[in-house]
Amino acid sequence: MPVYKAPVNDTLFVLNDVLGLERYGNLQGFADATPDMIEAIIGEAAKVAEEALFPINLSGDREGCTRNDDGTVLVPNGFKQAYDQYVQGGWIGLAVPEEFGGQGLPYTLHAAVGEYMSSANMSLMMYPGLTQGAIAAILVHGTDEQKATYLPNMVGGSWSGTMNLTEPHCGTDLGLLRTKAVPQDDGSYKISGQKIFISAGEHSMTDNIVHLVLARIEGAPEGTKGISLFIVPKFMVGDDGSLGARNGVSCGALEEKMGIHGNSTCVMNYDDATGYLIGAENKGLSAMFVMMNEARLGVGLQGLSIAETAYQNAVAYANERIQGRSLSGAKAPDRKADPIIVHPDIRRSLMTIKAFNEAGRAFVLWTALKSDIAHRSQDEAERQNADDLLGLATPILKGVLTDKGFDHAVMAQQVFGGHGYIEEWGMSQYVRDARIAMIYEGANGIQALDLVGRKLALNGGRAVMAMFKEIGDFCEENRGDEAMVLYTKGLKKGLNDLQASTMWFMQNAMAKPDNAGAGSTDYMHLFGLVTLGYMWAKMAKAAQTALAAGDPREEYLKTKLVTAKFYMERIMPETALRKVRIEAGADTMMELAAEAF
Ligand SMILES: Cc1cc2nc3c(=O)[nH]c(=O)nc-3n(C[C@H](O)[C@H](O)[C@H](O)COP(=O)(O)OP(=O)(O)OC[C@H]3O[C@@H](n4cnc5c(N)ncnc54)[C@H](O)[C@@H]3O)c2cc1C
C-alpha cells in the first residue's frame, strides 16, 4: 500500500530558516503567526492529510464519481466525511479575512498546508480548492451584498465554488465563448449555454454550489472584450440567506477521464439560469483572472504535491526491493542481493526528484510570501516589487512544477520496475493524476507564452529586472563566502544563460514573433531552472548558517548541502541546452508545410 508522510521539517526549514517568516511581523496577520503557532498549524495539517485524506486516496481513484439519472452526483465513499473534517478544521478560511469567517493568517501558511492536502488526496482537495479560488474572486470583485451573501457559507465550507470557462469549441481562446446572458428587469440575468470539463461542478458534499460563469451579455462585442462574469447559485438564495428553488443549472454528464477520478468533472448545462453580474460588464476576464491566478498557484502546488508522494513511495520501495549487487561490492552481504537504492542509476532518479521537490517547496513558499507582501504591505515600493515578482513567478511555477511533477511521477514509477505499472502499488494513480495539472488552468504551452509574450515586457520589463537584481544581489552578498562558491558559481552561470536568452528575445522576437513562440517553453524551463537554483543557493546559505551556529539538526542540514550540490552539478547545467534551443529560433520549426507532418 502507498505511504505518505507530510514533510513537516522541510516546510519549517523553508519558513523559518530560509524565508525568516518572523521578520514579517508588520504584515497584517503575520504577528499572530508566531513560530510556535506555525509549528502547531503545520503539525495539525500533517495529521489531517495523513490520517483523514490519504487513506481514501487509492479507494477514491478506484471508485470514482457516479452520476445518477436525476443529475445528482455521488463522490467516492469517505469523501464527504473527510471533507467535513477538513472544513471543521477551518482550513478553507485559513488566510481569508476574519470579517468573512476566516482566520486572516498568512497565505504562505495556506500554501504550506495545501501541499500536504494535495499530496494526500488531490481529487478531494480540488473541491475546497475551487471554493478558495471563487472566494478570492468574490473578495476582489464582489459587491458588499454579494460578499455578505456568499462568503461566510463558502468560507465555512457548507457551500462550494466552481469556475466555468470552458465550452466545447472554446478552451484556450475564450474569445470564442458563446454562453449568453440576457438582462432582466430586476437587474439579474438569464444565463444559457453549455460548459464542459467543470471540476466539482456537481456533487453531494455541500448544501449549495456557487458557480462563477463567464458569459456574453446580449449585444456585447465579439471576442474577449465582450465577456462578463456571473455568479450562478445551484439553489436560489433568499434575502434572509435561506436556500430556495433549484436554479436552471444541471450536470448533463460526467467526463470519463485518465485520472483524478475522485473529482467530478462535469458537463454543465445552463438553461435560463438566474445569474448575477460580478465586477463590471464586459470585464469578466479580468475578474476571472483573480480566480485563475490563485488557481494557477494551486495547480503548480499539485505538481509538487504528487511528485513528493511519488518520491516517498519510490524511496520506500528502493530500500526494500533487492536486485543485483552494488558495483562497488555487496552492501547487504547477508542477503541474496542488495536493495536497489545502492545502484547509482536508481539514485540518479531519487536525487533528481528530491532536488526538484525541495527547491519546488521553497519556490512555492517564496512566491506565496510575495503574494502576502503584495496584498498586505503598507510600503508601496515593497508592495509593487512583490506584485511584479508574483506575476512573473506564477506562469513559471505553474508550468515548471507541473511539467516536472509529471516527469518525476513517471521517474518514481520507473523505480518500481514492472510493479510500478500495476495498479495495486498506487504509482499509476500518481502518474495519471499528475498529468492533468500540465493541462488545466491554461495548458503549459500557454503559461510559457504568458511569460514570454506578456510578463517579460510588462511595465518595461520591471519584473524581470527585479528578479535578476534579487538573484544578482544574493550572489554579490555572498561573494566573499568561500563555502558558498560552489552554489553561487552554478547560479551565476545559469543567470547568465537566462539574461542572454532574455536579450535574444528582445533582439529577435519583436520583429518576428514566431521566435518567441518557438523558444517559450524552453525559456519557461530555463527560468525555472535558475529560480530553483536560487532557492537551492538560499537553502545552502541557511543550512551553513545554522550549522555554524551549532544547530542540533546537523545530519538534516548536511543532507541539504549535498542535495544543493547535486542540483548545481547535474541539473543546473541544463540552462545551457535551453539557451541553445532558444537561440535556434523558429525558422526550421516553421519550415515544413502542414501537409508534410
Ligand atoms: C479534468 C479537467 C478538469 C478541468 N476543469 C476545468 C474547470 O473547472 N473549469 C473550466 O473552465 N475548465 C476546466 N478544464 C478545461 C481546461 O482548462 C482546458 O482543457 C484547457 O484550458 C485547454 O483548453 P482545450 O482543452 O480546449 O485545449 P485547446 O485550447 O484546444 O488547446 C489545444 C492545444 O493547443 C495549444 N494552444 C492553443 N492555443 C494556442 C496558441 N495560441 N499558441 C500556442 N499553443 C496553443 C494548447 O496549449 C494545447 O496544447 C478542465 C479540463 C480537464 C481535462
Ligand as a Chemical Component Dictionary entry (heavy atoms), coordinates in Angstrom:
data_LIG
# 
_chem_comp.id                   LIG 
_chem_comp.type                 NON-POLYMER 
_chem_comp.pdbx_formal_charge   0 
_chem_comp.three_letter_code    LIG 
# 
loop_
_chem_comp_atom.comp_id 
_chem_comp_atom.atom_id 
_chem_comp_atom.alt_atom_id 
_chem_comp_atom.type_symbol 
_chem_comp_atom.charge 
_chem_comp_atom.model_Cartn_x 
_chem_comp_atom.model_Cartn_y 
_chem_comp_atom.model_Cartn_z 
_chem_comp_atom.pdbx_ordinal 
LIG C1  C1  C 0 -10.077 17.137 -15.855 1  
LIG C2  C2  C 0 -10.272 18.537 -16.323 2  
LIG C3  C3  C 0 -10.753 19.495 -15.459 3  
LIG C4  C4  C 0 -10.984 20.792 -15.895 4  
LIG N1  N1  N 0 -11.544 21.716 -15.053 5  
LIG C5  C5  C 0 -11.986 22.892 -15.566 6  
LIG C6  C6  C 0 -12.791 23.775 -14.782 7  
LIG O1  O1  O 0 -13.054 23.535 -13.605 8  
LIG N2  N2  N 0 -13.273 24.907 -15.367 9  
LIG C7  C7  C 0 -13.003 25.229 -16.671 10 
LIG O2  O2  O 0 -13.465 26.251 -17.136 11 
LIG N3  N3  N 0 -12.221 24.422 -17.428 12 
LIG C8  C8  C 0 -11.720 23.267 -16.915 13 
LIG N4  N4  N 0 -10.966 22.430 -17.685 14 
LIG C9  C9  C 0 -10.633 22.830 -19.045 15 
LIG C10 C10 C 0 -9.161  23.175 -19.222 16 
LIG O3  O3  O 0 -8.838  24.344 -18.538 17 
LIG C11 C11 C 0 -8.896  23.231 -20.722 18 
LIG O4  O4  O 0 -8.907  21.887 -21.191 19 
LIG C12 C12 C 0 -7.609  23.925 -21.090 20 
LIG O5  O5  O 0 -7.703  25.287 -20.785 21 
LIG C13 C13 C 0 -7.233  23.770 -22.546 22 
LIG O6  O6  O 0 -8.325  24.037 -23.399 23 
LIG P1  P1  P 0 -8.725  22.977 -24.539 24 
LIG O7  O7  O 0 -8.818  21.660 -23.885 25 
LIG O8  O8  O 0 -9.881  23.472 -25.270 26 
LIG O9  O9  O 0 -7.464  22.940 -25.489 27 
LIG P2  P2  P 0 -7.170  23.934 -26.734 28 
LIG O10 O10 O 0 -7.387  25.352 -26.311 29 
LIG O11 O11 O 0 -7.888  23.445 -27.922 30 
LIG O12 O12 O 0 -5.599  23.716 -26.928 31 
LIG C14 C14 C 0 -5.053  22.543 -27.535 32 
LIG C15 C15 C 0 -3.529  22.670 -27.537 33 
LIG O13 O13 O 0 -3.152  23.795 -28.335 34 
LIG C16 C16 C 0 -2.330  24.681 -27.598 35 
LIG N5  N5  N 0 -2.684  26.052 -27.987 36 
LIG C17 C17 C 0 -3.915  26.611 -28.027 37 
LIG N6  N6  N 0 -3.828  27.890 -28.416 38 
LIG C18 C18 C 0 -2.535  28.145 -28.640 39 
LIG C19 C19 C 0 -1.796  29.297 -29.051 40 
LIG N7  N7  N 0 -2.406  30.468 -29.309 41 
LIG N8  N8  N 0 -0.454  29.201 -29.152 42 
LIG C20 C20 C 0 0.185   28.040 -28.880 43 
LIG N9  N9  N 0 -0.458  26.925 -28.481 44 
LIG C21 C21 C 0 -1.793  26.976 -28.368 45 
LIG C22 C22 C 0 -2.629  24.397 -26.139 46 
LIG O14 O14 O 0 -1.504  24.683 -25.319 47 
LIG C23 C23 C 0 -2.955  22.902 -26.136 48 
LIG O15 O15 O 0 -1.766  22.159 -26.015 49 
LIG C24 C24 C 0 -10.676 21.147 -17.237 50 
LIG C25 C25 C 0 -10.150 20.176 -18.109 51 
LIG C26 C26 C 0 -9.981  18.887 -17.678 52 
LIG C27 C27 C 0 -9.475  17.865 -18.661 53 
# 
loop_
_chem_comp_bond.comp_id 
_chem_comp_bond.atom_id_1 
_chem_comp_bond.atom_id_2 
_chem_comp_bond.value_order 
_chem_comp_bond.pdbx_ordinal 
LIG C1  C2  SING 1  
LIG C2  C3  SING 2  
LIG C2  C26 DOUB 3  
LIG C3  C4  DOUB 4  
LIG C4  N1  SING 5  
LIG C4  C24 SING 6  
LIG N1  C5  DOUB 7  
LIG C5  C6  SING 8  
LIG C5  C8  SING 9  
LIG C6  O1  DOUB 10 
LIG C6  N2  SING 11 
LIG N2  C7  SING 12 
LIG C7  O2  DOUB 13 
LIG C7  N3  SING 14 
LIG N3  C8  DOUB 15 
LIG C8  N4  SING 16 
LIG N4  C9  SING 17 
LIG N4  C24 SING 18 
LIG C9  C10 SING 19 
LIG C10 O3  SING 20 
LIG C10 C11 SING 21 
LIG C11 O4  SING 22 
LIG C11 C12 SING 23 
LIG C12 O5  SING 24 
LIG C12 C13 SING 25 
LIG C13 O6  SING 26 
LIG O6  P1  SING 27 
LIG P1  O7  DOUB 28 
LIG P1  O8  SING 29 
LIG P1  O9  SING 30 
LIG O9  P2  SING 31 
LIG P2  O10 DOUB 32 
LIG P2  O11 SING 33 
LIG P2  O12 SING 34 
LIG O12 C14 SING 35 
LIG C14 C15 SING 36 
LIG C15 O13 SING 37 
LIG C15 C23 SING 38 
LIG O13 C16 SING 39 
LIG C16 N5  SING 40 
LIG C16 C22 SING 41 
LIG N5  C17 SING 42 
LIG N5  C21 SING 43 
LIG C17 N6  DOUB 44 
LIG N6  C18 SING 45 
LIG C18 C19 SING 46 
LIG C18 C21 DOUB 47 
LIG C19 N7  SING 48 
LIG C19 N8  DOUB 49 
LIG N8  C20 SING 50 
LIG C20 N9  DOUB 51 
LIG N9  C21 SING 52 
LIG C22 O14 SING 53 
LIG C22 C23 SING 54 
LIG C23 O15 SING 55 
LIG C24 C25 DOUB 56 
LIG C25 C26 SING 57 
LIG C26 C27 SING 58 
# 
